[in-house]
Amino acid sequence: MDVTIYGIKNCDTMKKARSWLEEHDVAYEFHDYKALGIDRAHLEAWIDRAGLDTVLNRAGTTFRKLPEGEREGLSREKAIALMLDQPSMIKRPVLEAEGKLLIGFKPEIYAGTFGD
């Protein structure tokens, strides 16, 4: 199974998700937004499948530090521009596996996905 997990290396939730994958012998490729960035096509596809509110991390420090005017009334296009500029605003982790898309980390959902 081809598995790619997207996120930021030092994020605690990312560490938990990657540890879970390793403990359950799930081979994966790690895509670090900070080092490699993210492209518009991925963001658009994720938003189309999961919704903007699922992909955009409004609870994170990066988003909360934005001026109030930039946080309010976000259109899809404006949100994509913000996430392209500051990938820390993307919820983590984002996991793609054989057509499945998981956003966030919950051990029970990973277990259901990977048959564990």
Backbone hydrogen bonds in HBPLUS format (Angstrom, degrees):
<---DONOR---> <-ACCEPTOR-->    atom                        ^
c    i                          cat <-CA-CA->   ^        H-A-AA   ^      H-
h    n   atom  resd res      DA  || num        DHA   H-A  angle D-A-AA Bond
n    s   type  num  typ     dist DA aas  dist angle  dist       angle   num
A0029-GLU N   A0003-VAL O   2.84 MM  26  6.26 151.7  1.92 146.9 155.4     1
A0004-THR N   A0096-GLU O   2.91 MM  92  5.30 161.7  1.94 153.8 159.9     2
A0096-GLU N   A0004-THR O   2.84 MM  92  5.30 165.9  1.86 160.8 164.7     3
A0005-ILE N   A0029-GLU O   2.86 MM  24  6.27 160.9  1.90 166.0 172.5     4
A0031-HIS N   A0005-ILE O   2.86 MM  26  6.12 167.2  1.88 157.3 159.7     5
A0006-TYR N   A0094-VAL O   2.69 MM  88  5.03 167.6  1.71 156.3 160.9     6
A0094-VAL N   A0006-TYR O   3.06 MM  88  5.03 160.3  2.10 139.7 145.4     7
A0007-GLY N   A0031-HIS O   3.05 MM  24  6.45 156.3  2.10 163.7 164.6     8
A0033-TYR N   A0007-GLY O   2.78 MM  26  5.64 157.0  1.83 153.2 160.9     9
A0011-CYS N   A0008-ILE O   3.18 MM   3  5.63 168.4  2.19 121.5 125.0    10
A0015-LYS N   A0011-CYS O   3.00 MM   4  6.34 155.5  2.06 150.9 157.9    11
A0016-LYS N   A0012-ASP O   3.04 MM   4  6.36 154.6  2.10 147.7 153.9    12
A0017-ALA N   A0013-THR O   2.97 MM   4  6.23 162.3  2.00 150.2 154.8    13
A0018-ARG N   A0014-MET O   2.84 MM   4  6.03 170.0  1.85 158.9 161.7    14
A0019-SER N   A0015-LYS O   2.91 MM   4  5.98 155.7  1.97 143.2 150.5    15
A0020-TRP N   A0016-LYS O   2.91 MM   4  6.11 156.3  1.97 146.7 153.2    16
A0021-LEU N   A0017-ALA O   2.99 MM   4  6.29 164.0  2.01 152.7 156.2    17
A0022-GLU N   A0018-ARG O   2.96 MM   4  6.18 162.7  1.99 149.5 154.3    18
A0023-GLU N   A0019-SER O   2.81 MM   4  5.98 163.8  1.83 155.9 160.3    19
A0024-HIS N   A0020-TRP O   3.05 MM   4  6.19 135.9  2.26 144.5 155.6    20
A0024-HIS N   A0021-LEU O   3.26 MM   3  5.23 133.1  2.49  94.1 106.5    21
A0026-VAL N   A0021-LEU O   2.85 MM   5  4.98 174.7  1.85 152.1 151.0    22
A0025-ASP N   A0022-GLU O   3.13 MM   3  5.03 160.6  2.17 109.5 109.4    23
A0036-LEU N   A0032-ASP O   2.77 MM   4  5.77 169.0  1.79 164.9 168.9    24
A0037-GLY N   A0033-TYR O   2.67 MM   4  4.29 140.5  1.82 119.7 126.9    25
A0043-LEU N   A0039-ASP O   3.32 MM   4  6.72 169.2  2.33 154.2 156.4    26
A0044-GLU N   A0040-ARG O   2.85 MM   4  6.04 168.8  1.86 162.9 165.9    27
A0045-ALA N   A0041-ALA O   2.99 MM   4  6.09 160.9  2.02 145.8 151.3    28
A0046-TRP N   A0042-HIS O   2.87 MM   4  6.08 165.0  1.89 159.3 163.3    29
A0047-ILE N   A0043-LEU O   2.92 MM   4  6.07 164.0  1.94 152.4 156.9    30
A0048-ASP N   A0044-GLU O   2.86 MM   4  6.02 157.9  1.91 147.7 154.3    31
A0049-ARG N   A0045-ALA O   3.04 MM   4  6.23 151.3  2.12 145.1 152.1    32
A0050-ALA N   A0046-TRP O   2.73 MM   4  5.77 167.1  1.74 157.5 161.8    33
A0051-GLY N   A0047-ILE O   2.77 MM   4  4.43 141.6  1.92 118.3 128.5    34
A0054-THR N   A0051-GLY O   3.14 MM   3  5.46 139.3  2.32 104.7 115.7    35
A0055-VAL N   A0051-GLY O   3.21 MM   4  6.52 152.8  2.29 150.3 158.0    36
A0056-LEU N   A0052-LEU O   2.90 MM   4  5.87 172.3  1.90 163.8 165.3    37
A0091-LYS N   A0055-VAL O   2.80 MM  36  5.44 170.7  1.81 153.4 156.3    38
A0057-ASN N   A0089-MET O   2.66 MM  32  5.08 175.5  1.66 153.6 152.8    39
A0064-ARG N   A0060-GLY O   3.05 MM   4  6.29 167.9  2.07 154.9 158.8    40
A0065-LYS N   A0061-THR O   2.94 MM   4  6.04 138.5  2.12 149.9 159.3    41
A0066-LEU N   A0063-PHE O   3.05 MM   3  5.48 158.1  2.10 111.3 118.3    42
A0070-GLU N   A0067-PRO O   2.87 MM   3  5.50 138.8  2.04 118.1 129.2    43
A0071-ARG N   A0067-PRO O   3.32 MM   4  6.69 139.0  2.50 146.7 157.8    44
A0071-ARG N   A0068-GLU O   3.10 MM   3  5.17 132.1  2.34  98.9 111.9    45
A0072-GLU N   A0068-GLU O   3.16 MM   4  6.32 144.5  2.29 154.8 162.6    46
A0079-ALA N   A0075-SER O   2.95 MM   4  6.11 162.0  1.98 152.4 157.6    47
A0080-ILE N   A0076-ARG O   2.92 MM   4  6.16 158.3  1.97 152.2 158.1    48
A0081-ALA N   A0077-GLU O   2.99 MM   4  6.23 160.3  2.03 147.5 153.0    49
A0082-LEU N   A0078-LYS O   2.96 MM   4  6.24 156.1  2.02 147.7 154.0    50
A0083-MET N   A0079-ALA O   2.92 MM   4  6.20 161.3  1.96 152.1 156.9    51
A0084-LEU N   A0080-ILE O   2.84 MM   4  6.03 153.3  1.91 152.7 160.1    52
A0085-ASP N   A0081-ALA O   3.04 MM   4  6.17 154.4  2.10 143.6 150.4    53
A0086-GLN N   A0082-LEU O   2.74 MM   4  5.88 150.5  1.83 148.2 157.5    54
A0089-MET N   A0086-GLN O   2.95 MM   3  6.07 168.8  1.96 137.5 139.3    55
A0090-ILE N   A0087-PRO O   3.01 MM   3  5.56 165.5  2.03 120.4 122.3    56
A0104-GLY N   A0093-PRO O   2.76 MM  11  5.06 167.3  1.78 156.7 161.0    57
A0095-LEU N   A0102-LEU O   2.77 MM   7  5.04 165.9  1.79 155.8 160.0    58
A0102-LEU N   A0095-LEU O   2.88 MM   7  5.04 163.7  1.91 148.0 153.6    59
A0097-ALA N   A0100-LYS O   3.04 MM   3  5.06 158.5  2.08 134.0 139.6    60
A0100-LYS N   A0097-ALA O   2.84 MM   3  5.06 161.8  1.87 117.2 122.8    61
A0109-ILE N   A0106-LYS O   2.94 MM   3  5.43 130.0  2.19 113.5 126.7    62
A0110-TYR N   A0106-LYS O   3.09 MM   4  6.44 161.0  2.12 158.1 164.2    63
A0111-ALA N   A0107-PRO O   2.83 MM   4  6.04 157.8  1.88 149.8 156.6    64
A0112-GLY N   A0108-GLU O   3.04 MM   4  6.18 153.9  2.11 136.0 142.4    65
A0113-THR N   A0109-ILE O   2.98 MM   4  6.15 148.0  2.08 144.0 152.7    66
A0114-PHE N   A0110-TYR O   2.86 MM   4  6.03 157.8  1.91 155.6 160.8    67
A0116-ASP N   A0111-ALA O   2.86 MM   5  4.65 158.9  1.90 135.8 140.0    68
